[in-house]
Amino acid sequence: MAGTAPEPPETIEVTEMTVACDGGGALGHPRVFLTLVDGKVECGYCDRMYVLKPGTKISGGH
């Protein structure tokens, strides 16, 4: 039986190595902080993919 393919997860370009995700909207999920590894990270709750925006310079240190 053929069905429609699920929508691909949302991909969000970011300029920081740490991002906060709450799923968005009124029915999101608890806010979690995610650290990009090799320029990307996927939220374990909502499957959003965060990717480092091309050309972003990451500063070292605090």
Distance bins in CASP14 RR format, pairs under 12 A and 6 or more apart:
PFRMAT RR
TARGET T0000
AUTHOR 0000-0000-0000
RMODE 2
METHOD distances of the structure
MODEL  1
6 47 0 0 0 0 1 0 0 0 0 0 0
7 46 0 0 0 0 0 1 0 0 0 0 0
7 47 0 0 0 0 1 0 0 0 0 0 0
7 48 0 0 0 0 0 1 0 0 0 0 0
8 42 0 0 0 0 0 1 0 0 0 0 0
8 47 0 0 0 0 1 0 0 0 0 0 0
8 48 0 0 0 0 0 1 0 0 0 0 0
8 49 0 0 0 0 1 0 0 0 0 0 0
9 21 0 0 0 0 0 1 0 0 0 0 0
9 23 0 0 0 0 0 1 0 0 0 0 0
9 40 0 0 0 0 0 1 0 0 0 0 0
9 41 0 0 0 0 0 1 0 0 0 0 0
9 42 1 0 0 1 0 0 0 0 0 0 0
9 43 0 0 0 0 1 0 0 0 0 0 0
9 44 0 0 0 0 0 1 0 0 0 0 0
9 45 0 0 0 0 0 1 0 0 0 0 0
9 46 1 0 0 1 0 0 0 0 0 0 0
9 47 1 1 0 0 0 0 0 0 0 0 0
9 48 1 0 1 0 0 0 0 0 0 0 0
9 49 1 0 1 0 0 0 0 0 0 0 0
9 50 0 0 0 0 0 1 0 0 0 0 0
9 51 0 0 0 0 0 1 0 0 0 0 0
10 21 0 0 0 0 0 1 0 0 0 0 0
10 23 0 0 0 0 1 0 0 0 0 0 0
10 24 0 0 0 0 1 0 0 0 0 0 0
10 42 0 0 0 0 0 1 0 0 0 0 0
10 43 0 0 0 0 1 0 0 0 0 0 0
10 46 0 0 0 0 1 0 0 0 0 0 0
10 47 0 0 0 0 1 0 0 0 0 0 0
10 48 1 0 1 0 0 0 0 0 0 0 0
10 49 1 0 0 1 0 0 0 0 0 0 0
10 50 0 0 0 0 1 0 0 0 0 0 0
10 51 0 0 0 0 0 1 0 0 0 0 0
11 40 0 0 0 0 1 0 0 0 0 0 0
11 41 0 0 0 0 0 1 0 0 0 0 0
11 42 0 0 0 0 1 0 0 0 0 0 0
11 43 0 0 0 0 0 1 0 0 0 0 0
11 47 0 0 0 0 0 1 0 0 0 0 0
11 48 1 0 0 1 0 0 0 0 0 0 0
11 49 1 0 1 0 0 0 0 0 0 0 0
11 50 1 0 0 1 0 0 0 0 0 0 0
11 51 1 0 0 1 0 0 0 0 0 0 0
11 52 0 0 0 0 0 1 0 0 0 0 0
11 53 0 0 0 0 0 1 0 0 0 0 0
12 19 1 0 0 1 0 0 0 0 0 0 0
12 20 0 0 0 0 0 1 0 0 0 0 0
12 21 0 0 0 0 1 0 0 0 0 0 0
12 23 0 0 0 0 0 1 0 0 0 0 0
12 24 0 0 0 0 0 1 0 0 0 0 0
12 34 0 0 0 0 0 1 0 0 0 0 0
12 36 0 0 0 0 0 1 0 0 0 0 0
12 40 0 0 0 0 0 1 0 0 0 0 0
12 41 0 0 0 0 0 1 0 0 0 0 0
12 42 0 0 0 0 0 1 0 0 0 0 0
12 43 0 0 0 0 1 0 0 0 0 0 0
12 46 0 0 0 0 0 1 0 0 0 0 0
12 47 0 0 0 0 0 1 0 0 0 0 0
12 48 1 0 0 1 0 0 0 0 0 0 0
12 49 1 0 0 1 0 0 0 0 0 0 0
12 50 1 0 1 0 0 0 0 0 0 0 0
12 51 1 0 0 1 0 0 0 0 0 0 0
12 52 0 0 0 0 0 1 0 0 0 0 0
12 53 0 0 0 0 1 0 0 0 0 0 0
13 19 0 0 0 0 0 1 0 0 0 0 0
13 36 0 0 0 0 0 1 0 0 0 0 0
13 39 0 0 0 0 0 1 0 0 0 0 0
13 40 0 0 0 0 0 1 0 0 0 0 0
13 48 0 0 0 0 0 1 0 0 0 0 0
13 49 0 0 0 0 1 0 0 0 0 0 0
13 50 1 0 0 1 0 0 0 0 0 0 0
13 51 1 0 1 0 0 0 0 0 0 0 0
13 52 1 0 0 1 0 0 0 0 0 0 0
13 53 1 0 1 0 0 0 0 0 0 0 0
13 54 0 0 0 0 1 0 0 0 0 0 0
13 55 0 0 0 0 0 1 0 0 0 0 0
13 56 0 0 0 0 1 0 0 0 0 0 0
14 20 0 0 0 0 0 1 0 0 0 0 0
14 21 0 0 0 0 0 1 0 0 0 0 0
14 34 0 0 0 0 1 0 0 0 0 0 0
14 35 0 0 0 0 0 1 0 0 0 0 0
14 36 1 0 0 1 0 0 0 0 0 0 0
14 39 0 0 0 0 1 0 0 0 0 0 0
14 40 0 0 0 0 1 0 0 0 0 0 0
14 41 0 0 0 0 1 0 0 0 0 0 0
14 48 0 0 0 0 0 1 0 0 0 0 0
14 49 0 0 0 0 0 1 0 0 0 0 0
14 50 1 0 1 0 0 0 0 0 0 0 0
14 51 1 0 0 1 0 0 0 0 0 0 0
14 52 1 0 0 1 0 0 0 0 0 0 0
14 53 1 0 0 1 0 0 0 0 0 0 0
14 54 0 0 0 0 0 1 0 0 0 0 0
14 56 0 0 0 0 1 0 0 0 0 0 0
14 58 0 0 0 0 0 1 0 0 0 0 0
15 36 0 0 0 0 0 1 0 0 0 0 0
15 39 0 0 0 0 0 1 0 0 0 0 0
15 50 0 0 0 0 0 1 0 0 0 0 0
15 51 0 0 0 0 0 1 0 0 0 0 0
15 52 1 0 0 1 0 0 0 0 0 0 0
15 53 1 0 1 0 0 0 0 0 0 0 0
15 54 0 0 0 0 0 1 0 0 0 0 0
15 55 0 0 0 0 1 0 0 0 0 0 0
15 56 1 0 1 0 0 0 0 0 0 0 0
15 57 0 0 0 0 1 0 0 0 0 0 0
15 58 0 0 0 0 1 0 0 0 0 0 0
15 59 0 0 0 0 0 1 0 0 0 0 0
16 33 0 0 0 0 0 1 0 0 0 0 0
16 34 0 0 0 0 0 1 0 0 0 0 0
16 35 0 0 0 0 1 0 0 0 0 0 0
16 36 0 0 0 0 1 0 0 0 0 0 0
16 39 0 0 0 0 0 1 0 0 0 0 0
16 41 0 0 0 0 0 1 0 0 0 0 0
16 50 0 0 0 0 1 0 0 0 0 0 0
16 51 0 0 0 0 0 1 0 0 0 0 0
16 52 0 0 0 0 1 0 0 0 0 0 0
16 53 0 0 0 0 1 0 0 0 0 0 0
16 56 0 0 0 0 1 0 0 0 0 0 0
16 57 0 0 0 0 0 1 0 0 0 0 0
16 58 0 0 0 0 1 0 0 0 0 0 0
16 59 0 0 0 0 0 1 0 0 0 0 0
17 33 0 0 0 0 0 1 0 0 0 0 0
17 34 0 0 0 0 1 0 0 0 0 0 0
17 35 1 0 0 1 0 0 0 0 0 0 0
17 36 1 0 1 0 0 0 0 0 0 0 0
17 37 0 0 0 0 1 0 0 0 0 0 0
17 38 0 0 0 0 0 1 0 0 0 0 0
17 39 0 0 0 0 1 0 0 0 0 0 0
17 40 0 0 0 0 0 1 0 0 0 0 0
17 41 0 0 0 0 1 0 0 0 0 0 0
17 50 0 0 0 0 1 0 0 0 0 0 0
17 51 0 0 0 0 0 1 0 0 0 0 0
17 52 1 0 0 1 0 0 0 0 0 0 0
17 53 0 0 0 0 0 1 0 0 0 0 0
17 56 0 0 0 0 1 0 0 0 0 0 0
17 57 0 0 0 0 0 1 0 0 0 0 0
17 58 1 0 1 0 0 0 0 0 0 0 0
17 59 0 0 0 0 1 0 0 0 0 0 0
17 60 0 0 0 0 1 0 0 0 0 0 0
17 61 0 0 0 0 0 1 0 0 0 0 0
18 32 0 0 0 0 0 1 0 0 0 0 0
18 33 1 0 1 0 0 0 0 0 0 0 0
18 34 1 0 0 1 0 0 0 0 0 0 0
18 35 1 0 1 0 0 0 0 0 0 0 0
18 36 1 0 0 1 0 0 0 0 0 0 0
18 37 0 0 0 0 0 1 0 0 0 0 0
18 39 0 0 0 0 0 1 0 0 0 0 0
18 41 0 0 0 0 1 0 0 0 0 0 0
18 50 0 0 0 0 1 0 0 0 0 0 0
18 52 0 0 0 0 0 1 0 0 0 0 0
18 58 0 0 0 0 0 1 0 0 0 0 0
19 31 0 0 0 0 0 1 0 0 0 0 0
19 32 0 0 0 0 1 0 0 0 0 0 0
19 33 1 0 0 1 0 0 0 0 0 0 0
19 34 1 0 1 0 0 0 0 0 0 0 0
19 35 0 0 0 0 1 0 0 0 0 0 0
19 36 1 0 0 1 0 0 0 0 0 0 0
19 39 0 0 0 0 0 1 0 0 0 0 0
19 40 0 0 0 0 0 1 0 0 0 0 0
19 41 1 0 0 1 0 0 0 0 0 0 0
19 42 0 0 0 0 0 1 0 0 0 0 0
19 43 0 0 0 0 1 0 0 0 0 0 0
19 48 0 0 0 0 1 0 0 0 0 0 0
19 49 0 0 0 0 0 1 0 0 0 0 0
19 50 1 0 1 0 0 0 0 0 0 0 0
19 51 0 0 0 0 0 1 0 0 0 0 0
19 52 0 0 0 0 1 0 0 0 0 0 0
19 53 0 0 0 0 0 1 0 0 0 0 0
20 29 0 0 0 0 0 1 0 0 0 0 0
20 30 0 0 0 0 0 1 0 0 0 0 0
20 31 1 0 1 0 0 0 0 0 0 0 0
20 32 1 0 0 1 0 0 0 0 0 0 0
20 33 1 0 1 0 0 0 0 0 0 0 0
20 34 1 0 0 1 0 0 0 0 0 0 0
20 35 0 0 0 0 0 1 0 0 0 0 0
20 41 0 0 0 0 0 1 0 0 0 0 0
20 43 0 0 0 0 0 1 0 0 0 0 0
20 48 0 0 0 0 0 1 0 0 0 0 0
20 50 0 0 0 0 1 0 0 0 0 0 0
21 28 0 0 0 0 1 0 0 0 0 0 0
21 29 1 0 0 1 0 0 0 0 0 0 0
21 30 0 0 0 0 1 0 0 0 0 0 0
21 31 1 0 0 1 0 0 0 0 0 0 0
21 32 1 0 1 0 0 0 0 0 0 0 0
21 33 0 0 0 0 1 0 0 0 0 0 0
21 34 1 0 0 1 0 0 0 0 0 0 0
21 35 0 0 0 0 0 1 0 0 0 0 0
21 36 0 0 0 0 0 1 0 0 0 0 0
21 41 0 0 0 0 1 0 0 0 0 0 0
21 42 0 0 0 0 1 0 0 0 0 0 0
21 43 1 0 1 0 0 0 0 0 0 0 0
21 44 0 0 0 0 1 0 0 0 0 0 0
21 45 1 0 0 1 0 0 0 0 0 0 0
21 46 1 0 0 1 0 0 0 0 0 0 0
21 47 0 0 0 0 0 1 0 0 0 0 0
21 48 1 0 1 0 0 0 0 0 0 0 0
21 49 0 0 0 0 0 1 0 0 0 0 0
21 50 1 0 0 1 0 0 0 0 0 0 0
22 28 1 0 1 0 0 0 0 0 0 0 0
22 29 1 0 0 1 0 0 0 0 0 0 0
22 30 1 0 0 1 0 0 0 0 0 0 0
22 31 1 0 1 0 0 0 0 0 0 0 0
22 32 1 0 0 1 0 0 0 0 0 0 0
22 33 0 0 0 0 0 1 0 0 0 0 0
22 34 0 0 0 0 0 1 0 0 0 0 0
22 43 0 0 0 0 1 0 0 0 0 0 0
22 45 0 0 0 0 1 0 0 0 0 0 0
22 46 0 0 0 0 1 0 0 0 0 0 0
22 48 0 0 0 0 0 1 0 0 0 0 0
23 29 1 0 1 0 0 0 0 0 0 0 0
23 30 0 0 0 0 1 0 0 0 0 0 0
23 31 0 0 0 0 1 0 0 0 0 0 0
23 32 0 0 0 0 1 0 0 0 0 0 0
23 34 0 0 0 0 0 1 0 0 0 0 0
23 43 1 0 0 1 0 0 0 0 0 0 0
23 44 0 0 0 0 0 1 0 0 0 0 0
23 45 1 0 0 1 0 0 0 0 0 0 0
23 46 1 0 1 0 0 0 0 0 0 0 0
23 47 0 0 0 0 1 0 0 0 0 0 0
23 48 1 0 0 1 0 0 0 0 0 0 0
23 50 0 0 0 0 0 1 0 0 0 0 0
24 30 0 0 0 0 0 1 0 0 0 0 0
24 31 0 0 0 0 1 0 0 0 0 0 0
24 43 0 0 0 0 0 1 0 0 0 0 0
24 45 0 0 0 0 0 1 0 0 0 0 0
24 46 1 0 0 1 0 0 0 0 0 0 0
24 48 0 0 0 0 1 0 0 0 0 0 0
25 46 0 0 0 0 0 1 0 0 0 0 0
27 45 0 0 0 0 0 1 0 0 0 0 0
27 46 0 0 0 0 0 1 0 0 0 0 0
28 43 0 0 0 0 0 1 0 0 0 0 0
28 45 1 0 0 1 0 0 0 0 0 0 0
28 46 1 0 0 1 0 0 0 0 0 0 0
28 48 0 0 0 0 0 1 0 0 0 0 0
29 43 0 0 0 0 1 0 0 0 0 0 0
29 44 0 0 0 0 1 0 0 0 0 0 0
29 45 1 0 1 0 0 0 0 0 0 0 0
29 46 1 0 0 1 0 0 0 0 0 0 0
29 47 0 0 0 0 0 1 0 0 0 0 0
29 48 0 0 0 0 0 1 0 0 0 0 0
30 43 0 0 0 0 0 1 0 0 0 0 0
30 44 0 0 0 0 0 1 0 0 0 0 0
30 45 1 0 0 1 0 0 0 0 0 0 0
30 46 0 0 0 0 0 1 0 0 0 0 0
31 43 0 0 0 0 0 1 0 0 0 0 0
31 45 0 0 0 0 1 0 0 0 0 0 0
31 46 0 0 0 0 0 1 0 0 0 0 0
32 41 0 0 0 0 0 1 0 0 0 0 0
32 42 0 0 0 0 0 1 0 0 0 0 0
32 43 1 0 0 1 0 0 0 0 0 0 0
32 44 1 0 0 1 0 0 0 0 0 0 0
32 45 1 0 0 1 0 0 0 0 0 0 0
32 46 0 0 0 0 1 0 0 0 0 0 0
32 48 0 0 0 0 0 1 0 0 0 0 0
32 50 0 0 0 0 0 1 0 0 0 0 0
33 41 0 0 0 0 0 1 0 0 0 0 0
33 43 0 0 0 0 0 1 0 0 0 0 0
33 50 0 0 0 0 0 1 0 0 0 0 0
34 40 0 0 0 0 1 0 0 0 0 0 0
34 41 1 0 1 0 0 0 0 0 0 0 0
34 42 0 0 0 0 1 0 0 0 0 0 0
34 43 1 0 0 1 0 0 0 0 0 0 0
34 44 0 0 0 0 1 0 0 0 0 0 0
34 45 0 0 0 0 0 1 0 0 0 0 0
34 46 0 0 0 0 0 1 0 0 0 0 0
34 48 0 0 0 0 1 0 0 0 0 0 0
34 49 0 0 0 0 0 1 0 0 0 0 0
34 50 1 0 0 1 0 0 0 0 0 0 0
34 51 0 0 0 0 0 1 0 0 0 0 0
35 41 1 0 0 1 0 0 0 0 0 0 0
35 42 0 0 0 0 0 1 0 0 0 0 0
35 43 0 0 0 0 0 1 0 0 0 0 0
35 50 0 0 0 0 1 0 0 0 0 0 0
35 52 0 0 0 0 0 1 0 0 0 0 0
35 58 0 0 0 0 0 1 0 0 0 0 0
36 42 0 0 0 0 0 1 0 0 0 0 0
36 43 0 0 0 0 0 1 0 0 0 0 0
36 49 0 0 0 0 0 1 0 0 0 0 0
36 50 1 0 0 1 0 0 0 0 0 0 0
36 51 1 0 0 1 0 0 0 0 0 0 0
36 52 1 0 1 0 0 0 0 0 0 0 0
36 53 0 0 0 0 0 1 0 0 0 0 0
36 56 0 0 0 0 0 1 0 0 0 0 0
36 58 0 0 0 0 1 0 0 0 0 0 0
37 50 0 0 0 0 0 1 0 0 0 0 0
37 51 0 0 0 0 0 1 0 0 0 0 0
37 52 0 0 0 0 0 1 0 0 0 0 0
38 51 0 0 0 0 0 1 0 0 0 0 0
38 52 0 0 0 0 1 0 0 0 0 0 0
39 49 0 0 0 0 0 1 0 0 0 0 0
39 50 0 0 0 0 1 0 0 0 0 0 0
39 51 1 0 0 1 0 0 0 0 0 0 0
39 52 1 0 1 0 0 0 0 0 0 0 0
39 53 0 0 0 0 1 0 0 0 0 0 0
39 54 0 0 0 0 0 1 0 0 0 0 0
39 55 0 0 0 0 0 1 0 0 0 0 0
39 56 0 0 0 0 1 0 0 0 0 0 0
39 58 0 0 0 0 1 0 0 0 0 0 0
40 48 0 0 0 0 0 1 0 0 0 0 0
40 49 1 0 0 1 0 0 0 0 0 0 0
40 50 1 0 0 1 0 0 0 0 0 0 0
40 51 1 0 1 0 0 0 0 0 0 0 0
40 52 1 0 0 1 0 0 0 0 0 0 0
40 53 0 0 0 0 0 1 0 0 0 0 0
41 47 0 0 0 0 0 1 0 0 0 0 0
41 48 0 0 0 0 1 0 0 0 0 0 0
41 49 1 0 0 1 0 0 0 0 0 0 0
41 50 1 0 1 0 0 0 0 0 0 0 0
41 51 0 0 0 0 1 0 0 0 0 0 0
41 52 0 0 0 0 1 0 0 0 0 0 0
42 48 1 0 0 1 0 0 0 0 0 0 0
42 49 1 0 1 0 0 0 0 0 0 0 0
42 50 1 0 0 1 0 0 0 0 0 0 0
42 51 0 0 0 0 1 0 0 0 0 0 0
43 49 1 0 0 1 0 0 0 0 0 0 0
43 50 1 0 0 1 0 0 0 0 0 0 0
44 50 0 0 0 0 0 1 0 0 0 0 0
52 58 1 0 0 1 0 0 0 0 0 0 0
END
